[in-house]
């Protein structure tokens, strides 16, 4: 379904008023048999006001585009954490995932680390396991994020079967060199640059925590 724009009518008012005023001024000029100096000055002022209204309306249409199309993701809402994690790590994963679900367009997320799924939250996909395909493997190898702005346009979309089947956009954010934070959105082209920077910061924090856990396990 198409998401509505509650400001669409408001943003159209300057265009309508400016166009109507300009038309009435032209009609009035044509129907006036003798133009006085005061009428001429009024016409000039009216033309300026109409032009300003039209320009304002055009600018509003340009800088406030309609929001992207959103969908209801298919699947059940859930929250799954790996049972063998320390409580401190569970708490941090729960905190980070809640922030992402409540403050961005993310509706489904997966934390994949060292070949294991540590967390699934939001609208859960049909497959609880993650088998890295070409896209995710590139993220793991190069440790650089990938943002698929409209998942349906990518031939590799089938590899994300652990996300809801109608996921619209995906961010794969590396967790160091050992895993990835995978986010699914319910609207295409909906993550902003600020969202991407914030997601990267949260991923860096999770990667640091998980690396400390690895070091502790290795030294034990």
C-alpha positions as CSV (number, residue, x, y, z in Angstrom):
1,X,0.0,0.0,0.0
2,X,1.1,3.6,-0.6
3,X,1.9,5.6,2.5
4,X,0.0,8.8,2.6
5,X,1.5,12.3,2.7
6,X,-0.5,14.3,5.3
7,X,1.1,17.6,4.0
8,X,0.3,17.1,0.4
9,X,-2.7,19.5,0.4
10,X,-0.9,22.1,2.5
11,X,2.1,22.1,0.2
12,X,-0.2,22.6,-2.8
13,X,-1.9,25.8,-1.4
14,X,0.8,28.3,-2.6
15,X,0.6,26.9,-6.2
16,X,-3.2,27.1,-6.3
17,X,-3.4,30.5,-4.7
18,X,-0.6,31.9,-6.8
19,X,-2.0,30.5,-10.1
20,X,-5.5,31.8,-9.3
21,X,-4.3,35.2,-8.3
22,X,-2.3,35.6,-11.5
23,X,-5.2,34.5,-13.6
24,X,-7.6,37.0,-11.9
25,X,-5.1,39.8,-12.4
26,X,-4.8,39.1,-16.1
27,X,-8.6,38.9,-16.5
28,X,-9.0,42.2,-14.6
29,X,-6.4,43.9,-16.8
30,X,-8.2,42.7,-20.0
31,X,-11.6,43.9,-18.8
32,X,-10.3,47.3,-17.6
33,X,-11.1,49.9,-20.4
34,X,-8.8,52.6,-18.9
35,X,-5.8,51.8,-16.7
36,X,-4.9,54.4,-14.1
37,X,-1.5,54.7,-12.4
38,X,-2.8,53.4,-9.1
39,X,-4.2,50.3,-10.8
40,X,-0.9,49.7,-12.6
41,X,1.0,49.8,-9.3
42,X,-1.5,47.4,-7.8
43,X,-1.1,45.1,-10.7
44,X,2.7,45.1,-10.4
45,X,2.4,44.3,-6.7
46,X,-0.1,41.5,-7.4
47,X,2.2,39.9,-10.0
48,X,5.1,39.9,-7.6
49,X,3.0,38.3,-4.9
50,X,1.7,35.7,-7.3
51,X,5.2,34.9,-8.5
52,X,6.4,34.5,-4.9
53,X,3.5,32.1,-4.1
54,X,4.2,30.0,-7.2
55,X,7.9,29.9,-6.5
56,X,7.3,28.9,-2.8
57,X,4.9,26.1,-3.9
58,X,7.4,24.7,-6.4
59,X,10.2,24.8,-3.8
60,X,7.9,23.0,-1.3
61,X,7.2,20.3,-3.8
62,X,10.9,19.8,-4.5
63,X,12.4,19.7,-1.0
64,X,9.6,17.7,0.6
65,X,9.2,14.6,-1.6
66,X,6.5,12.0,-0.9
67,X,7.6,9.3,1.6
68,X,8.6,5.9,0.1
69,X,6.1,3.1,-0.3
70,X,5.8,0.9,2.8
71,X,4.5,-2.6,3.2
72,X,3.5,-4.9,6.1
73,X,6.2,-7.4,6.4
74,X,5.2,-11.1,6.2
75,X,5.9,-13.1,9.3
76,X,5.5,-13.3,13.0
77,X,7.0,-10.9,15.5
78,X,9.6,-12.4,17.8
79,X,12.7,-12.1,19.8
80,X,15.3,-14.9,19.8
81,X,18.7,-14.8,21.6
82,X,21.4,-17.5,21.6
83,X,21.1,-19.3,25.0
84,X,24.8,-19.7,25.5
85,X,25.7,-16.0,25.7
86,X,26.7,-14.3,28.9
87,X,24.0,-12.1,30.4
88,X,26.0,-8.9,29.7
89,X,26.2,-9.7,26.0
90,X,22.5,-10.6,25.9
91,X,21.7,-7.3,27.6
92,X,23.7,-5.3,25.1
93,X,22.2,-7.2,22.1
94,X,18.7,-6.5,23.4
95,X,19.5,-2.8,24.0
96,X,21.1,-2.3,20.5
97,X,18.3,-4.2,18.7
98,X,15.6,-2.3,20.5
99,X,17.2,1.1,19.6
100,X,17.3,0.1,15.9
101,X,13.7,-1.2,15.8
102,X,12.3,1.8,17.5
103,X,14.4,4.6,16.0
104,X,14.9,3.6,12.4
105,X,12.8,2.0,9.6
106,X,14.2,-1.4,10.6
107,X,11.5,-4.0,11.1
108,X,13.6,-7.2,11.2
109,X,17.2,-7.7,12.2
110,X,19.7,-10.6,12.6
111,X,23.1,-10.6,14.3
112,X,25.4,-13.2,12.7
113,X,28.7,-13.8,14.3
114,X,31.4,-16.5,13.8
115,X,29.0,-18.7,11.8
116,X,26.2,-18.5,14.4
117,X,23.0,-16.5,14.7
118,X,23.2,-14.7,18.0
119,X,19.9,-12.8,17.7
120,X,16.8,-12.5,15.6
121,X,14.3,-9.8,16.5
122,X,11.3,-8.0,14.9
123,X,9.4,-9.7,12.1
124,X,11.1,-13.0,11.8
125,X,11.9,-14.6,8.5
126,X,11.0,-18.2,7.7
127,X,14.6,-19.5,7.9
128,X,16.3,-19.3,11.4
129,X,19.7,-20.1,9.9
130,X,22.1,-17.8,8.0
131,X,24.1,-19.2,5.1
132,X,26.2,-16.3,3.7
133,X,25.5,-15.8,0.0
134,X,27.6,-13.6,-2.3
135,X,26.4,-10.3,-0.9
136,X,26.9,-11.1,2.8
137,X,30.2,-12.9,2.1
138,X,31.5,-9.8,0.4
139,X,30.6,-7.8,3.6
140,X,32.5,-10.3,5.7
141,X,35.5,-10.4,3.4
142,X,35.9,-6.7,2.8
143,X,34.4,-5.5,6.2
144,X,32.5,-2.8,4.4
145,X,28.7,-2.3,4.7
146,X,26.3,-2.9,1.8
147,X,23.0,-1.0,1.5
148,X,20.5,-2.6,-0.9
149,X,18.1,0.3,-1.3
150,X,15.4,-1.8,-3.1
151,X,15.9,-5.5,-2.5
152,X,13.5,-6.6,-5.2
153,X,15.8,-5.1,-7.8
154,X,18.8,-7.3,-6.9
155,X,19.2,-10.8,-8.3
156,X,20.9,-11.9,-5.1
157,X,17.9,-11.2,-3.0
158,X,17.1,-14.9,-2.6
159,X,20.1,-15.3,-0.2
160,X,18.2,-13.2,2.5
161,X,15.7,-16.0,3.2
162,X,16.2,-15.4,6.9
163,X,14.4,-12.1,6.6
164,X,10.7,-11.7,5.7
165,X,10.1,-12.5,2.1
166,X,8.8,-9.0,1.2
167,X,11.6,-7.1,2.9
168,X,12.1,-3.8,0.9
169,X,15.6,-2.7,1.9
170,X,18.6,-4.3,3.5
171,X,21.7,-3.1,5.2
172,X,24.5,-5.6,5.9
173,X,26.8,-3.9,8.5
174,X,30.1,-5.7,9.4
175,X,30.8,-6.6,13.0
176,X,34.6,-6.4,12.7
177,X,36.0,-9.3,10.7
178,X,33.8,-12.0,12.2
179,X,30.2,-11.2,11.6
180,X,27.5,-8.9,10.4
181,X,24.4,-7.0,11.6
182,X,21.7,-7.5,9.0
183,X,18.8,-5.1,9.0
184,X,15.6,-5.4,7.0
185,X,13.3,-2.4,6.3
186,X,9.6,-2.2,5.2
187,X,10.2,0.6,2.7
188,X,12.7,1.0,-0.1
189,X,15.2,3.8,-0.1
190,X,14.2,4.7,3.5
191,X,17.5,4.7,5.4
192,X,19.0,8.1,5.6
193,X,22.8,8.9,5.7
194,X,22.3,9.7,9.4
195,X,20.7,6.3,9.9
196,X,23.6,4.6,8.2
197,X,26.1,6.4,10.4
198,X,24.2,5.5,13.5
199,X,23.9,1.9,12.6
200,X,27.7,1.8,11.9
201,X,28.3,3.2,15.4
202,X,26.1,0.6,17.1
203,X,27.7,-2.2,15.1
204,X,31.2,-1.0,16.2
205,X,30.0,-1.1,19.8
206,X,28.6,-4.7,19.4
207,X,31.8,-5.8,17.6
208,X,33.9,-4.6,20.4
209,X,31.8,-6.4,23.0
210,X,31.8,-9.6,21.0
211,X,35.6,-9.5,20.4
212,X,36.2,-9.2,24.2
213,X,34.0,-12.3,24.6
214,X,36.1,-14.1,22.1
215,X,39.3,-13.2,23.8
216,X,38.0,-14.3,27.1
217,X,36.9,-17.7,25.7
218,X,40.3,-18.2,24.1
219,X,42.2,-17.4,27.3
220,X,39.9,-19.6,29.4
